[in-house]
Amino acid sequence: MRRYKAAAIIIIIHGLIEISGFFAVLPIWFGAEPSPLIPFDPPSLEVLIGGVIWAALRIISGIGLLKGYKWAFVLALINCVLAISAMFEIMPFGLMDATLGGAALILMLTQYFGKQKLVEDKVQ
């Protein structure tokens, strides 16, 4: 159960980071001067809203995983796989998504499957 809890914490932190990115870029949409520390154009509003929805799903799955719900395990699994597969589409932020999603995915799968092997050894 410890690995599920660690994965849930990573997933919740990942969701909070994604939401903080929304709030960091949001003032630019209301006319604030972009910071020289941000070396890229702000993403479109659709991308920002999509990120908030994805972050909410991450936080919900992380909280559900902490409580031990099976649906949360499946939702977290889907979120992690999507984060890894979308890595190249959302560079440079995809590196963070793949790192956090990959770590949570490994923790969840190693907890779920344990030391099971693909083919069980037959005792003779």
Backbone as CSV, one residue per row, in Angstrom:
resi,resn,N_x,N_y,N_z,CA_x,CA_y,CA_z,C_x,C_y,C_z
1,MET,0.820,-1.198,0.000,0.000,0.000,0.000,0.863,1.262,0.000
2,ARG,2.103,1.120,0.471,2.977,2.299,0.525,3.250,2.866,-0.862
3,ARG,3.405,2.000,-1.841,3.688,2.490,-3.199,2.483,3.201,-3.790
4,TYR,1.267,2.718,-3.477,0.068,3.417,-3.932,0.004,4.817,-3.335
5,LYS,0.328,4.923,-2.061,0.298,6.240,-1.409,1.355,7.162,-1.995
6,ALA,2.536,6.637,-2.256,3.591,7.459,-2.867,3.178,7.910,-4.267
7,ALA,2.582,6.990,-5.026,2.107,7.339,-6.366,1.007,8.385,-6.288
8,ALA,0.101,8.242,-5.316,-0.984,9.205,-5.159,-0.443,10.596,-4.831
9,ILE,0.556,10.664,-3.990,1.155,11.959,-3.648,1.814,12.585,-4.873
10,ILE,2.526,11.784,-5.654,3.140,12.294,-6.890,2.071,12.803,-7.846
11,ILE,0.976,12.058,-7.971,-0.094,12.450,-8.890,-0.758,13.745,-8.429
12,ILE,-0.998,13.880,-7.127,-1.605,15.114,-6.605,-0.668,16.298,-6.812
13,ILE,0.615,16.119,-6.532,1.592,17.199,-6.760,1.624,17.571,-8.233
14,HIS,1.562,16.582,-9.096,1.555,16.826,-10.540,0.347,17.680,-10.930
15,GLY,-0.818,17.345,-10.380,-2.008,18.139,-10.653,-1.897,19.562,-10.134
16,LEU,-1.337,19.732,-8.953,-1.171,21.073,-8.388,-0.178,21.914,-9.197
17,ILE,0.870,21.281,-9.695,1.832,21.992,-10.546,1.148,22.455,-11.829
18,GLU,0.317,21.591,-12.387,-0.380,21.954,-13.627,-1.346,23.124,-13.405
19,ILE,-2.050,23.116,-12.289,-2.953,24.225,-11.982,-2.176,25.508,-11.722
20,SER,-1.023,25.400,-11.057,-0.214,26.604,-10.809,0.294,27.198,-12.118
21,GLY,0.564,26.356,-13.104,0.956,26.861,-14.416,-0.156,27.667,-15.061
22,PHE,-1.392,27.236,-14.858,-2.549,27.979,-15.361,-2.601,29.360,-14.718
23,PHE,-2.452,29.418,-13.405,-2.521,30.705,-12.718,-1.317,31.595,-13.015
24,ALA,-0.189,31.001,-13.392,0.985,31.800,-13.738,0.815,32.492,-15.088
25,VAL,0.124,31.844,-16.016,-0.037,32.386,-17.365,-1.316,33.207,-17.505
26,LEU,-2.281,32.977,-16.646,-3.580,33.640,-16.745,-3.508,35.170,-16.756
27,PRO,-2.668,35.825,-15.950,-2.619,37.296,-15.999,-2.226,37.861,-17.362
28,ILE,-1.456,37.118,-18.131,-1.058,37.581,-19.464,-2.297,37.702,-20.350
29,TRP,-3.265,36.814,-20.145,-4.492,36.867,-20.927,-5.332,38.092,-20.601
30,PHE,-5.115,38.660,-19.414,-5.867,39.851,-19.014,-5.061,41.122,-19.211
31,GLY,-3.999,41.049,-19.994,-3.264,42.243,-20.395,-2.003,42.545,-19.616
32,ALA,-1.613,41.706,-18.681,-0.378,41.940,-17.936,0.827,41.756,-18.855
33,GLU,1.875,42.457,-18.568,3.099,42.361,-19.355,3.776,41.016,-19.075
34,PRO,4.121,40.253,-20.117,4.786,38.962,-19.887,6.137,39.158,-19.208
35,SER,6.465,38.231,-18.355,7.734,38.277,-17.647,8.873,37.906,-18.595
36,PRO,10.023,38.578,-18.462,11.174,38.166,-19.281,11.698,36.788,-18.883
37,LEU,11.236,36.268,-17.739,11.670,34.943,-17.300,10.939,33.828,-18.035
38,ILE,9.825,34.175,-18.699,9.069,33.173,-19.456,9.497,33.281,-20.921
39,PRO,10.311,32.354,-21.399,10.891,32.476,-22.739,10.021,31.925,-23.864
40,PHE,8.709,31.901,-23.695,7.845,31.348,-24.720,6.555,32.143,-24.764
41,ASP,5.851,32.001,-25.854,4.540,32.640,-25.968,3.546,31.885,-25.089
42,PRO,2.613,32.594,-24.490,1.639,31.889,-23.651,0.760,30.972,-24.501
43,PRO,0.381,29.844,-23.943,-0.458,28.914,-24.703,-1.868,29.470,-24.908
44,SER,-2.586,28.882,-25.816,-3.947,29.334,-26.076,-4.832,29.022,-24.872
45,LEU,-5.946,29.719,-24.815,-6.868,29.536,-23.702,-7.416,28.107,-23.667
46,GLU,-7.599,27.501,-24.825,-8.084,26.124,-24.861,-7.087,25.162,-24.215
47,VAL,-5.816,25.401,-24.466,-4.779,24.555,-23.866,-4.768,24.745,-22.355
48,LEU,-4.931,25.986,-21.905,-4.953,26.238,-20.466,-6.145,25.557,-19.796
49,ILE,-7.310,25.652,-20.413,-8.493,25.024,-19.837,-8.344,23.499,-19.853
50,GLY,-7.799,22.959,-20.934,-7.537,21.522,-20.989,-6.586,21.082,-19.893
51,GLY,-5.574,21.904,-19.614,-4.633,21.590,-18.542,-5.291,21.577,-17.182
52,VAL,-6.221,22.501,-16.955,-6.925,22.531,-15.673,-7.819,21.292,-15.523
53,ILE,-8.480,20.892,-16.603,-9.319,19.688,-16.547,-8.459,18.461,-16.266
54,TRP,-7.332,18.372,-16.961,-6.423,17.249,-16.750,-5.883,17.253,-15.320
55,ALA,-5.566,18.451,-14.800,-5.071,18.561,-13.428,-6.139,18.135,-12.430
56,ALA,-7.388,18.519,-12.678,-8.479,18.117,-11.781,-8.635,16.602,-11.774
57,LEU,-8.533,15.985,-12.952,-8.616,14.523,-13.012,-7.458,13.871,-12.259
58,ARG,-6.287,14.474,-12.345,-5.140,13.936,-11.604,-5.370,14.023,-10.104
59,ILE,-5.832,15.175,-9.647,-6.047,15.356,-8.211,-7.141,14.419,-7.712
60,ILE,-8.213,14.283,-8.472,-9.296,13.366,-8.087,-8.786,11.929,-8.022
61,SER,-8.006,11.522,-9.021,-7.495,10.144,-9.006,-6.496,9.943,-7.869
62,GLY,-5.693,10.957,-7.577,-4.738,10.839,-6.468,-5.426,10.701,-5.126
63,ILE,-6.469,11.503,-4.909,-7.214,11.409,-3.649,-7.929,10.064,-3.559
64,GLY,-8.518,9.628,-4.665,-9.175,8.315,-4.672,-8.198,7.186,-4.438
65,LEU,-7.002,7.314,-4.979,-5.980,6.286,-4.783,-5.534,6.244,-3.315
66,LEU,-5.453,7.414,-2.683,-5.118,7.443,-1.254,-6.186,6.727,-0.426
67,LYS,-7.433,6.820,-0.868,-8.527,6.168,-0.147,-8.708,4.704,-0.542
68,GLY,-7.974,4.257,-1.559,-7.983,2.858,-1.932,-9.062,2.438,-2.911
69,TYR,-9.596,3.353,-3.703,-10.639,3.022,-4.666,-10.033,2.442,-5.942
70,LYS,-10.672,1.377,-6.454,-10.192,0.756,-7.688,-10.362,1.675,-8.890
71,TRP,-11.464,2.437,-8.954,-11.676,3.339,-10.075,-10.566,4.382,-10.125
72,ALA,-10.070,4.785,-8.972,-8.996,5.777,-8.935,-7.697,5.196,-9.488
73,PHE,-7.469,3.907,-9.225,-6.290,3.242,-9.780,-6.333,3.274,-11.299
74,VAL,-7.497,2.937,-11.873,-7.639,2.915,-13.326,-7.513,4.325,-13.901
75,LEU,-8.152,5.306,-13.262,-8.058,6.687,-13.737,-6.620,7.199,-13.664
76,ALA,-5.922,6.891,-12.587,-4.521,7.302,-12.450,-3.652,6.615,-13.502
77,LEU,-3.926,5.351,-13.765,-3.193,4.608,-14.783,-3.376,5.252,-16.158
78,ILE,-4.618,5.599,-16.486,-4.898,6.253,-17.769,-4.207,7.603,-17.845
79,ASN,-4.273,8.388,-16.774,-3.619,9.701,-16.760,-2.110,9.579,-16.961
80,CYS,-1.501,8.617,-16.293,-0.041,8.454,-16.415,0.350,8.040,-17.832
81,VAL,-0.390,7.104,-18.407,-0.080,6.656,-19.762,-0.273,7.793,-20.761
82,LEU,-1.342,8.578,-20.600,-1.564,9.713,-21.496,-0.484,10.774,-21.344
83,ALA,-0.031,11.008,-20.124,1.028,11.997,-19.905,2.315,11.575,-20.612
84,ILE,2.635,10.299,-20.519,3.853,9.810,-21.171,3.702,9.862,-22.692
85,SER,2.536,9.471,-23.201,2.358,9.438,-24.649,2.263,10.835,-25.261
86,ALA,1.824,11.819,-24.479,1.703,13.188,-25.000,2.971,14.010,-24.771
87,MET,4.016,13.389,-24.267,5.226,14.107,-23.896,5.790,14.950,-25.045
88,PHE,5.881,14.399,-26.223,6.518,15.118,-27.323,5.635,16.209,-27.904
89,GLU,4.343,16.131,-27.665,3.427,17.145,-28.183,3.452,18.431,-27.363
90,ILE,3.851,18.334,-26.119,3.785,19.498,-25.234,5.157,19.833,-24.644
91,MET,6.189,19.699,-25.447,7.540,20.042,-24.997,7.628,21.529,-24.714
92,PRO,8.367,22.008,-23.784,9.288,21.348,-22.862,8.608,20.807,-21.607
93,PHE,7.336,21.142,-21.416,6.645,20.722,-20.200,6.387,19.227,-20.180
94,GLY,6.409,18.606,-21.345,6.202,17.172,-21.429,7.254,16.376,-20.686
95,LEU,8.445,16.941,-20.521,9.493,16.248,-19.765,9.064,16.056,-18.316
96,MET,8.473,17.107,-17.725,7.988,17.000,-16.352,6.823,16.025,-16.289
97,ASP,5.914,16.106,-17.258,4.760,15.206,-17.284,5.214,13.751,-17.363
98,ALA,6.156,13.473,-18.238,6.616,12.099,-18.401,7.381,11.607,-17.174
99,THR,8.144,12.483,-16.554,8.908,12.086,-15.366,7.978,11.756,-14.204
100,LEU,7.050,12.669,-13.907,6.130,12.429,-12.794,5.151,11.304,-13.113
101,GLY,4.613,11.303,-14.331,3.690,10.249,-14.718,4.360,8.892,-14.749
102,GLY,5.589,8.842,-15.247,6.325,7.581,-15.293,6.649,7.049,-13.911
103,ALA,7.038,7.937,-13.003,7.345,7.502,-11.633,6.098,6.939,-10.951
104,ALA,4.974,7.647,-11.097,3.728,7.170,-10.488,3.282,5.852,-11.128
105,LEU,3.440,5.736,-12.437,3.051,4.512,-13.138,3.865,3.318,-12.652
106,ILE,5.158,3.488,-12.519,6.021,2.403,-12.042,5.644,2.000,-10.619
107,LEU,5.385,2.982,-9.761,5.003,2.667,-8.386,3.685,1.890,-8.341
108,MET,2.706,2.328,-9.128,1.409,1.652,-9.107,1.504,0.232,-9.652
109,LEU,2.218,0.058,-10.756,2.299,-1.271,-11.364,3.122,-2.238,-10.525
110,THR,4.204,-1.758,-9.910,4.992,-2.664,-9.064,4.224,-3.033,-7.801
111,GLN,3.386,-2.144,-7.296,2.548,-2.496,-6.143,1.465,-3.493,-6.558
112,TYR,0.863,-3.274,-7.707,-0.243,-4.133,-8.161,0.234,-5.547,-8.491
113,PHE,1.324,-5.649,-9.237,1.775,-6.961,-9.683,2.779,-7.610,-8.735
114,GLY,3.430,-6.832,-7.915,4.377,-7.402,-6.968,5.502,-8.139,-7.651
115,LYS,5.762,-9.342,-7.182,6.860,-10.143,-7.739,6.352,-11.242,-8.668
116,GLN,5.143,-11.069,-9.197,4.612,-12.056,-10.133,5.456,-12.083,-11.399
117,LYS,5.606,-13.264,-11.950,6.358,-13.418,-13.187,5.396,-13.620,-14.339
118,LEU,5.871,-13.390,-15.551,5.035,-13.609,-16.726,4.636,-15.068,-16.848
119,VAL,5.595,-15.934,-16.642,5.329,-17.373,-16.710,5.769,-17.966,-15.363
120,GLU,4.806,-18.597,-14.696,5.111,-19.186,-13.400,5.967,-20.438,-13.591
121,ASP,6.957,-20.605,-12.734,7.794,-21.792,-12.772,6.999,-22.995,-12.256
122,LYS,7.076,-24.082,-12.997,6.364,-25.306,-12.586,7.269,-26.115,-11.665
123,VAL,6.708,-26.512,-10.561,7.454,-27.339,-9.612,7.236,-28.808,-9.987
124,GLN,8.313,-29.548,-10.141,8.193,-30.966,-10.510,8.783,-31.835,-9.470
